[in-house]
Amino acid sequence: MSHQQTLSDWIEEVSKHFSNLSKPQAYVLAIFSFAMVAVQSCGNSSIALFLALLLDEKEGSMRQKLREFCYNAKHKRGEKRREIDVQTCFVPLLNWILSCWAVDEKRIALALDASTLRQVFTVLSLSVVYRGCAIPIAWIIVPACKKGAWKPHWLNLLQIISRCIPRDWLVIVLTDRGLYAKWLYKAIQKNDWHPFMRINQGGKFRPLGQVGFRDLVDVVRDTGCSWSGIVDCFKTKSARLRCTLLARWDDGYSDPWLILTDLAAEQACAAWYGMRGWIEQGFKDCKRGGFRWEQTKMTDPERATRLWLVIAVATLWAVLVGGEADANLPPSSLDVLPANHIAHRTSKQRPQPRRLSCFKRGIITILVALIKGQPIPSGYFTPEAWANDFEQFGGFQYVPT
């Protein structure tokens, strides 16, 4: 298969999922994301050179085409040029993921988080977390040093994708301690999703049916302890929330996990919160571990928001392909040994961390297919079982503390 046919197939795939874009916009998004995976950089100069050589075009013309993809309409050449409204791409992104999701799996975990790039940008993002990775599906980029409330941005992102996921699915939304707020808890519920929000130990709680409030720091006082139940969390009336409190403190963690959710205690497991750490790996993939976004020279948040659309599509492709390969890896050799074998007795029975993230495995798999002239890998999503043990959600390298 020629490189032209391979690229044409990817252009067709991207255009199919982003019918909201014009044909020229979908074309540039496709070749931009294709090159980003091949070059493993989001830098315009590197990508422009790659595409110019691949498509027999002038390097300068290709660089300008990539630049204009991120520009506002008023900064583009020509009278009929249109800018990309990135928010209209969030639903297609999520629908693409759902279309490749295992048909027998009706659970999905989302994570909200904020990441700062130097003193230039702060990215507020909502991602699907999957097999140790994270795929951005909605985001807003704001100046890092500019004052302003994040609440309207979070509410808007949740609203945009509020009806994408089927109602009969179990959807949990994970947030770290820095993002907890009662209004955010309620906004997640409004989508018929389930908050899974970690909180600090500084407040008070009251178990259902009891009179007095107790310190959250006393829920679990030693490692190896856990507790769950319905509570009124926080003593102040304006902040008080009736919810399920999941508390657990495992060895190797500096603090216990205190998690608020609206799921019943018997329906949820505190260890699920381990999936939140995967969004940190997602930020690493778009930066030094993958597309090198930390080297960007951009200073305009709107342009960066459009570049993130390309990063999101490239990440989706890499994780989709790498996740399929990861799911099909042969089982541990320990599983095929006799039950009385010495290896079983000496094993610590701990799951082994991934040697390669699904993102990196996907990048390599795609590059090998391109070199061999094979059809572009597509892949499918096969989520792992939601664990009951903290160590099972260690993912790749990163373990939250």
Stockholm file with secondary structure:
# STOCKHOLM 1.0

chainA/1-401         MSHQQTLSDWIEEVSKHFSNLSKPQAYVLAIFSFAMVAVQSCGNSSIALFLALLLDEKEGSMRQKLREFCYNAKHKRGEKRREIDVQTCFVPLLNWILSCWAVDEKRIALALDASTLRQVFTVLSLSVVYRGCAIPIAWIIVPACKKGAWKPHWLNLLQIISRCIPRDWLVIVLTDRGLYAKWLYKAIQKNDWHPFMRINQGGKFRPLGQVGFRDLVDVVRDTGCSWSGIVDCFKTKSARLRCTLLARWDDGYSDPWLILTDLAAEQACAAWYGMRGWIEQGFKDCKRGGFRWEQTKMTDPERATRLWLVIAVATLWAVLVGGEADANLPPSSLDVLPANHIAHRTSKQRPQPRRLSCFKRGIITILVALIKGQPIPSGYFTPEAWANDFEQFGGFQYVPT
#=GR chainA/1-401 SS CCHHHHHHHHHHHHHHHCTTSCHHHHHHHHHHHHHHHHHTCCCHHHHHHHHHHHHTCCHHHHHHHHHHHHSCGGGSSSSSCCCCCGGGGHHHHHHHHHHTBCTTCCEEEEEEEEEEETTTEEEEEEEEEETTEEEEEEEEEEETTSCCCSHHHHHHHHHHTTTSSCTTSEEEEEECGGGCCHHHHHHHHHTTCEEEEECCSSSEEEETTCSSCEEGGGSCCSTTEEEEEEEEECSSTTTCEEEEEEEEECTTCSSCEEEEESSCTTTCCGGGGGGGGHHHHHHHHHTTTTTCGGGCCCCCHHHHHHHHHHHHHHHHHHHHHHHHHHHTSCCCGGGGSCTTCHHHHHCCCCCCCCSSCHHHHHHHHHHHHHHHTCCCCCCCBCCCCCCSSGGGGCCSSCCCC
#=GC SS_cons         CCHHHHHHHHHHHHHHHCTTSCHHHHHHHHHHHHHHHHHTCCCHHHHHHHHHHHHTCCHHHHHHHHHHHHSCGGGSSSSSCCCCCGGGGHHHHHHHHHHTBCTTCCEEEEEEEEEEETTTEEEEEEEEEETTEEEEEEEEEEETTSCCCSHHHHHHHHHHTTTSSCTTSEEEEEECGGGCCHHHHHHHHHTTCEEEEECCSSSEEEETTCSSCEEGGGSCCSTTEEEEEEEEECSSTTTCEEEEEEEEECTTCSSCEEEEESSCTTTCCGGGGGGGGHHHHHHHHHTTTTTCGGGCCCCCHHHHHHHHHHHHHHHHHHHHHHHHHHHTSCCCGGGGSCTTCHHHHHCCCCCCCCSSCHHHHHHHHHHHHHHHTCCCCCCCBCCCCCCSSGGGGCCSSCCCC
//
